């Protein structure tokens, strides 16, 4: 077992317990399984499971019609509460996760794109460290930076998990972590990150190119595992924000193959939790970091960009089988909620607030909307966007749109966008759709209740001007309250300053 120098703060020990050392410790766990020095009033363990690039409606629990596509996540939903208005704050991986762990908008924590947060910003891990939580992370390790701000006792990188996609390895490493926490008699926080269904999808040309080697060369260590089920194109329902054409349908099927493997990884983590006898003492949350990596979803601020399947299981607190259709929750709310659940002090400077009262069955006022942002892509290209959404309407502000700048993101790789461009040559409606994706317009407004796929921009429709003005005004107030750098541009374009 690694012995830590007493003079070192735990936050600077990140990664000092390796997976090998952890396995050695597990062998020394007492046979009766009793945790040493367990407190009588034990704080809840916290298990955060994130999945990469999964749309809200990709689960059986949220309406996917492919039989048994996500049996493990569906079971988790039946055992807990599913939010229909759960959103991440920014629809791209690193900034999303840094929002979760700071409770602040990206402009206010420093992690606007793929950058580390500022060192003066408190993190959830620092608060849990002071409360003597045993903390670990599985995959997506570089997406919480700098390392000194995140107090991991155990680090399992993606390469140790089959590129963050191997269900068997998720099970093995999760079980080792839970056994170690149990042996130490400490509450734990584990962030387990499945890198499915992120591109490259299984059996896609992108995946084949990534793992290509000489004929007969074995699969590289750390490369993606195989799959136990292949979803066929005829099984899928193409999302309404995409055209239903052959190559799009083919790639959506590849995506759902990854969704099923992702569910198996989630199942492995939950099985390990159950087998170690810790499930009843553990608050579990599952969410995606953003929508699917297709046009009009990931790295944007549409409904399909930020809406996530957000599930909470908390035995003894959350009633099983609940669906919350009323309250909006967001990425900025994760840190204050965990602190509340753990009975720890709230941290000054957070933009979010705890939704633990909702988990306890209470109603919480002023949860009727969500404010989401976007700053830059993984390629460090800036495309500033803002959105405010209610249960029915969504207003989007895209100040980068000038009629000349062309939007580029990861979602344009693979089959779908090229197929859309090709089909658009003989389809004026699809051509207009492709043009909107590439060039956008400064303002968009959608009736998501009647048009959830955001196909009809109503910004110039006189019948909706009252609702548009209302959301413009609400966005203006939020931007002022958080000192949004786009405030001046927003006021100039919309005239809100004079109102």
N, C-alpha and C positions, 0 to 999 in steps of 0.2 A: 504493500500500500504506500502511496506517496505521502510523505510527511511534510506538511507545510510549515515553513518558519513562522513562529508566533508573531513576529513583528510585521509580517506582510498582510496588508488588507486583502480580504478574499477577492475583491474586484480585480486584483492584479494577478490572480492565479489562473486566469482563463486558460483552459487546455492542459493544465498540469496533470490532471488525471486523464490518462489516455484510455482508450477502449480496452487495451490489454491490461492495464492496472485495474480497471474497473472489473474485468472478468475475474481477476485474481481475488478481489475482495468478495465477490459474490460467492465464491467457493467457501468463504469463511463465515457465512451467515449461519446463525444458530438454527438447529434443526426445528426448534419449536416456532420459529418465525417471529418471536416477540421482539419488537423494536426496543433497543437499549435506550433507557432514559426517556421514554415517551411521556409527554406532558398529559395531565388529566384532561385539560381543555385544549385539545389539539386544534390548531388553525387548519383550515382546509388545504389540502393539496390542490394544485392547479395544473391542469393539462390543457395546453393550447395546441390544437391541431390546425395547421394551415395547409391548404391545397393550392396549387399553382394554376391560375388561369381557368377557373371553372365557373361557368355561368350558373346563375340562380336556378334555372329550370332544368339542370342536367341530372338531377337526382330523381329517383322514383318518388321520394317524399314531396318533391316540388313540381311534379307533373310529367316527368319524362316517361314516355310510353314504352320504352325498351324494357322487356321483362327482366327483372333481377339485375338491373344495371348497377345499382348501388345498395345491395342488401345490408351491408354493415352500417353505412351512414343512415339509411332509412331506420334501422333498429335504434340507433342513437337518437334520432328524432322522435321516435315513439316513446323513448324513455325520458325525454326532456321536453324542452320548449323550442319551437321553430318560429323565428321572426320573419314575417313577410316584408318588413321594411328595414332590413339590415343592410348597411352600406359600408364599404371602405371609404376612406376620405380621399384617397388618391389612387387611381387605377394603374399602378405599376409597382413592381415587387419591392425594391429596397425602400423607397419613400413610404410605401404603405406600412411596412413592418416597423419603420422608425416612428411613424405616427402612433402605432399601437403601443409602443413601449415608452412613449413620452407624453401622450395625451395632448399633443400640440399639433397644429397645422404645420406643414413642411416649412413654410416661410418663417415660422416661429421656433422651429427646432434646428434649422440649418440644413436639413436633409431634403433639399428641394428636388433633387434628382438622384443620381448615383453618387452621392457624397456622404461623408460621415456627418453626424449631428455635431452641434457645438458642444464643447466640453463643459460649458457652464449649465447645460440643460440636464435636469435630474431625469433618471430613468426608472422604470418599474423595477428593473433588476437591482438597482442600488437600494431601493426601499425594501425589497424582499431580502436582500443580503443582510441589512441591518436587523431584520427580524429572524435571521438565522435559517432562512430557507435554503435547501439544497437545490441547485439550479443546473439545468442542462439544456442543450440544443442539439437537434438532429437535422442536418442539412441546412442550406441557405445561410450558412455561418457568416459569410462576408457581408450579408445584407443587413447586419446590425453593426454599425461602426461609429466611433473607433472602439477597438476591442476593450480598452480600459474602462469603458462605460457600462459594459455588460458582464455581469459577475458569474460567468459560467464555471461551475465545478466540473462539468463533463461536456466535452465537445465531440460530436460524431459528425464528421464532414460528409458531404454528398458522395465522395468516392468510396467511403466505407458502407454506403447504402445503395450500391448499384446505381450510381448517378442520381441518388435520391429517389429511386423508383422501385426498389426491390422489396416486395412485401415481407419475404422471409427475414431479410436483414433488419427491416424496421421492427419486426417482432423481437428478434434476438437482442438488439441494442436497447429497445425500450424495456424489456424484461430485466436486463442487467442494470439499467438505471434505477428502476423501481426497487429492485432488491437492495441496491446500495443505499437508497434513501431510507428504506425500511430498516436496514442494519444500523444506520446512524441515528434512527429515532427522530428524524427531522421532517417537517413538512417539506414538500418539494414543489418546484415549478419546472415543468418540462415543456419546451416548445418543439413539437415534432412537425417537420415541414416536408410534405410530399411534393416532389417536383413534377409529378403528373398532375393534370394533363397539359403541362407546358410543352411547347414545341421543343424538339422534333417529336412528332407523333410516332407511335409504333408502326412499323411496316411502311412508313412513308419514304419517299426518295430522300428527304432531308435527313432522316435517321440513318438510312443506308450510306449516305455520303459521309456522315459524321463518324461512323464506325467502320468505314471501308478499310480494308487492308489487303495484303496479298492473299491469293487463294490458299485456303488451308490454314490461315493464321487464326488462332483462337481468339475469342472475344476478349477485348482488352479489359484488364482489371478496372472496376469502377464504371464500366460502360453500362448502358441500359439493359435490363434483363428482358427475357422474352415475355410473352403473354399467354395466359391460359384460355383466353376467349377473344375471338376476332369479331368485331361488330361489322356487319355487312351494310353496304349503302342502302339496300332496300329496307333495312330495319329502322333507319333514322328518320327523324322529322327535322328538316332544315329550318334553322331559326328564321323568323319572319323578316329580320333585317338583312338577310342575304337572299340572293336569287336561287331558286331551286333548279340548278343546272348540273350536269353530270359530274364535273370535276369538283364543284362545291360539295355535292352530296358525298363524293368519295372522301374528301378531306374531313368532312364532319363525321363520317364513320370512323376514320382514323382517330379523331379526337375522342370519340366515345369509347374506342378501345382503350385509350389512355385513362379515361374516366373510370372504367371498370377496374383497371389495375390499381389506380389510385385508391379506390374503395377497398381493395384487398390490403393495401398498406395501412390504411386507417383501421381496418379490422384487426391487423396484426398488433398495432399499438394498444387497441382496446382489449384484445385478448390477453396481452401481457399484464395490463392493469388489473384485469379480473383475476388472473391466476396468482398474482402476488397479494391478493386480498385487500387491495387498497381502493377499489372502485367506490365503495360506500362513503369514503372520506374525501372524495376528489370531485372538485368542480371542473367539468370538462366543457370547453368551448371549441367549436369547429366553424371555420369560415374560409372563404377563398380570398386571395390577395387582390383579385380583380376578375373581370369577365374574361371570356375565352379570347384567344389570340387570333381573332378574325376582324375584318373591317367593321367599324361601328360598335366595337366592344372595348377591348383592352386599350389602355393609353388614350382614353377619351373621357368625357363626362356625361355620356348618355346613360339612360337607365340600365342598359346592358353592360355598361362599363364598371359601375360601382356597386350595383346590387349583388349581394352575396347570400348563399345559403348559410345563415347564421344560426347555429344550434347550441343550446345550453342545457347540459344535464348536471343537476346538483342535487343528489339524493337527500331527501329530508327537507328540502327547501323548494325546489321547482317541481310542480305537479307533473307527472308523466303525461305525454300526449297532448300538451298544450300548443296552441298556435296563436301567437300574438299578431293580430292584424291591425293594431292601433298605433303602437309606439314606434317611432323612428329611432334607431340606434346607429351609431357611426364609429369608425375607427378611433376617433379621438376619445370615445367613451370607454375604451377597453381598460386602460390603466386605472382610471378612477374607480371602475367597477371592481377590479381585482383587489385594489387596496381596501375598498369598502367590505368586500366579502371576507377578506383576511383580518378585518378589524384594525387596520393600520391607518395612520394619519394621511389625509389627503395632502398633495404636494402643491405648493403655490405655483401659479403660472400655467396650469393646464387649461386647455380650451374646452375639453369635454367634461362630462359629469357622470356619476355612477348611475347605471340603470339597475342596480341591485334591488331597489324597491319594486321594480316591475317583476323581477324574478321571484320576489316574495309574494306576488299576487296583488300588488298595489297599482293604482293608476298614477302616472307621473305627468304633470302638466308640461306644456311647451315641447312636446315631442311629436310635432306634426309636420316636420320638414327635415331636410338634410342639406347641408352645404358641402359641395365637393369641388376639388381643384385639380388642375394638371399643370405641370411646369415643363418638363423635358423628357425626351425618350432616352433609352439606354445608349443611343448613339450621340447623346449630348446635344440634340437639336431642340431648340426652344419652341414650344407651341403652347402659349399660355391660354388656359381655358378655366372658366368658372361655371358652376351650375347650382341652382337651388331647385329642389324638388319637393312637392307635397304628394299626398296620396293620389292626386289626380293630374297635376300639371308639372311641367318641367321647363325652366327658362335657362338658356345657355348663352354665355358671353365668350366670344372668340376674338380677342383684339388682334391676334396675329394674322387674321384673314384679310388680305389686301388684294385678292384677285390674281396675284402673281406667285406668292409663296406656295410651294407644293408640300402637302403633309406627307411625311414618310415615317413608317413605324414597322415593327416586327411583323405585324399582322399582314403585311403585303408580301411576305415570303410564302413559299409553298404554292399550292394549287389555286386557292380561291381567288385572290385578287387578279391574277393573270387571266383566269377564266372569266371573271367579271369584265375585264377590259376587252377581251376578245368578243364576248357576246354583246357588249355594248355597241359594237360597230354596226350592228343591224337592229338595235333596239333603243329608240330614243329615250324611253323612260329609264332604262338601265344606264344609258350614257349620262343622263342627268344625275343619277344616283352616284355613279363613279366620280363625276365632277364635284359633287357636294363633298364626298369623302376627301378628295384631294385638295380642294380649295376652301371649302367651308364658306360660311357667311358670318358676319360679325355677331348677329343675334339669331337665336333659334328658340322656338316655343312649341311645345308638344302637349297634346291632351293624352297623357299616358294611359288614362282609363279606357279610352276608345282607340288609342293608337300606341300600344306598348312598344312597338318596334320602331317608333319615331320615323315614320315614313312620310308624314305630311307636316311641313314647317308652317305653323299658323301665325308667324310673327306679324304678318301684314293683314291678317283677317280682322276686320272691324268688330266682329262679334266677340272677340276675345280680348279686346284692348283693356278692359277693366282688370281682368286676371293678369295680363302681361304687366300692366302698370303696378299692380300689387306685388308681383314677384320681383320686379325691378327695384321697387322700394325696399322690400325685405332684404334683397341681396345688398343693396347700398348700406343698410344698417349693419349687416354682418361685416362687410368689408371695412367700414369705419371702426367697428369694435375690435377688430384684430389687426388694424393698420395694414391692410392688404396693399402691397405695392402697386396693384392695378387700379387702386381707387381713383386716382386722378384721370386715368384714361377712361374708366367707366363713367365718371361724371361728365366728361367732355362728350362722350358718344351718346349717352342716354339723357343728358340734361338733368340728372338727379340732383346736382348741386344746388340748383335754383329752387328746388321743391321743398 
